[in-house]
Amino acid sequence: MLHGDRLLIRSGVLLGIGLGGFVDGIGLHQILQWHGMVSSVVPPVTLVTAKVNMLWDGVFHALMWLATAAGVFFLARAASAERKLDVGRTLIACMLLGWGMFNIVEGLIDHQLLGLHHVHPGENQLAWDLGYLIFSAILVVIGARLLVRTVRPGHLEPAPSS
């Protein structure tokens, strides 16, 4: 595999982590307001505890911004490097992989192990958490299958010169 291909894969995974984290943070934390980053430990029932949750949501978003920026950096490096992989297919596959892998790690650690928050606290919170993990596993499977199809030997042949 060429250096540019490795940069492209790294870029896609980082972009998937960052953009997937933004879907979680913006969608579940801010728009739906189902939970905050530490809402099971510090329930946002007063202005002060709501601000604590907003602070940790901000830290989470800052980390997702850094992952996205790193993904853009590696994508820019891949653009000028020699590569054989199809850019669009590889990016989509690796972004799905990164998003799903991040969600699985975040879901297992933050939701289950540390209990910092749950996808949708209250009645059926375990079902929501498991649904989140299942959705994330589906993203990983789809991303992995797309990547395998992209990387298989027939797709690594250089394009014919015109």
ABEGO torsion letter per residue (X at the ends): XBAAAAAAAAAAAAAAAAAAAAAAAAAAAAAAGABBAAAAABBBABAAAAAAAAAAAAAAAAAAAAAAAAAAAAAAAAAABBBABBAAAAAAAAAAAAAAAAAAAAAAAAAAAAGABBABBEBGAAAAAAAAAAAAAAAAAAAAAAAAAAABAAAABBBBBX
